[in-house]
């Protein structure tokens, strides 16, 4: 395998097809490394779910446009880490049908997705001071702009620094959840690498304003951690802090057709009607009412009309004290 980062100061690229070793099945998909002197090493990654295209568009723009002279340290940009999914319009890898964000820390002798995860966890994470993992709703969900993160006392980024980074990012919501070890950010935490993850948008389509907001938020964040100089204005958004647990999840109790009756970002009370689940059979079958288990803000809505039993219809975030 090609050595990972052996370049002099400036810009270099590497085709991630080298990692999966699947021949010419896919078009080139490159990571870009901008290396310019002493400073933090920041990894920015998109496309762990292949159909989450907003981060991929923004990161390709960043890789094209960034002036190495504005970088202090090292910036590693991977627009589409799950390129076997993104090149085929799929959330999952089209090689092994894997959800990449449940395959960490990966396996160098495993499937293509496991090899990509291992590449991140073994070759890139140890080099970095911060992982920025950008997500979107993809074809399955629409999501409010939100951010969450993880650190511990052994990470290069302290808890106070992480909170400041999230506060200045510009999203309406800061989410607090438990880390999952098989995700990229959970794996990073286990390796004492601080991380943030963002969500927002999608439902199967891109919105120009949302793309601009994500770009500006990313530039603010990169400037905050000291890896770039940026003229993007500071955010004036006062973020709302929410906790998301199992009680905030609203799965479908059966196959059905979803009719949402609440909007993204709306505050709902416990017992409020969230959606009607229409039957997919019987001439006059009854609708099921999906109600909120707790007070909270609507963070995510399923973007599809038809859902299978157990699929997430929506979730909420409970206001933190």
Rosetta blueprint (number, residue, H / E / L):
1 X L
2 X L
3 X L
4 X L
5 X L
6 X L
7 X L
8 X L
9 X L
10 X E
11 X E
12 X E
13 X E
14 X E
15 X E
16 X L
17 X H
18 X H
19 X H
20 X H
21 X L
22 X L
23 X L
24 X L
25 X L
26 X L
27 X L
28 X L
29 X L
30 X E
31 X E
32 X E
33 X E
34 X E
35 X E
36 X E
37 X L
38 X L
39 X L
40 X L
41 X E
42 X E
43 X E
44 X E
45 X E
46 X E
47 X L
48 X L
49 X L
50 X L
51 X L
52 X L
53 X H
54 X H
55 X H
56 X H
57 X H
58 X H
59 X H
60 X H
61 X H
62 X H
63 X H
64 X H
65 X H
66 X L
67 X L
68 X H
69 X H
70 X H
71 X E
72 X L
73 X E
74 X E
75 X E
76 X E
77 X E
78 X E
79 X L
80 X L
81 X L
82 X L
83 X H
84 X H
85 X H
86 X H
87 X L
88 X L
89 X L
90 X L
91 X L
92 X L
93 X L
94 X L
95 X L
96 X L
97 X L
98 X L
99 X L
100 X H
101 X H
102 X H
103 X L
104 X L
105 X L
106 X L
107 X L
108 X L
109 X L
110 X L
111 X L
112 X H
113 X H
114 X H
115 X H
116 X H
117 X H
118 X H
119 X H
120 X H
121 X H
122 X H
123 X H
124 X H
125 X H
126 X H
127 X H
128 X L
129 X L
130 X E
131 X E
132 X E
133 X E
134 X E
135 X L
136 X L
137 X L
138 X L
139 X L
140 X L
141 X E
142 X E
143 X E
144 X E
145 X E
146 X E
147 X E
148 X E
149 X E
150 X E
151 X L
152 X L
153 X L
154 X L
155 X L
156 X L
157 X L
158 X L
159 X H
160 X H
161 X H
162 X H
163 X H
164 X H
165 X H
166 X H
167 X H
168 X H
169 X H
170 X L
171 X L
172 X L
173 X E
174 X E
175 X E
176 X E
177 X L
178 X L
179 X L
180 X L
181 X L
182 X L
183 X L
184 X H
185 X H
186 X H
187 X H
188 X H
189 X H
190 X H
191 X L
192 X L
193 X L
194 X E
195 X E
196 X E
197 X E
198 X E
199 X E
200 X E
201 X E
202 X E
203 X L
204 X L
205 X L
206 X L
207 X L
208 X H
209 X H
210 X H
211 X H
212 X H
213 X H
214 X H
215 X H
216 X H
217 X H
218 X H
219 X H
220 X H
221 X H
222 X H
223 X H
224 X H
225 X L
226 X L
227 X L
228 X E
229 X L
230 X L
231 X L
232 X L
233 X L
234 X L
235 X L
236 X L
237 X L
238 X L
239 X L
240 X E
241 X E
242 X E
243 X E
244 X L
245 X L
246 X H
247 X H
248 X H
249 X E
250 X E
251 X E
252 X L
253 X L
254 X L
255 X L
256 X E
257 X E
258 X E
259 X E
260 X E
261 X L
262 X L
263 X L
264 X L
265 X L
266 X L
267 X E
268 X E
269 X L
270 X L
271 X L
272 X L
273 X E
274 X E
275 X E
276 X E
277 X E
278 X E
279 X L
280 X L
281 X L
282 X L
283 X L
284 X L
285 X L
286 X L
287 X L
288 X E
289 X E
290 X E
291 X E
292 X L
293 X L
294 X L
295 X L
296 X E
297 X E
298 X E
299 X E
300 X E
301 X E
302 X E
303 X L
304 X L
305 X L
306 X E
307 X E
308 X L
309 X L
310 X L
311 X L
312 X E
313 X E
314 X E
315 X E
316 X E
317 X E
318 X E
319 X E
320 X L
321 X L
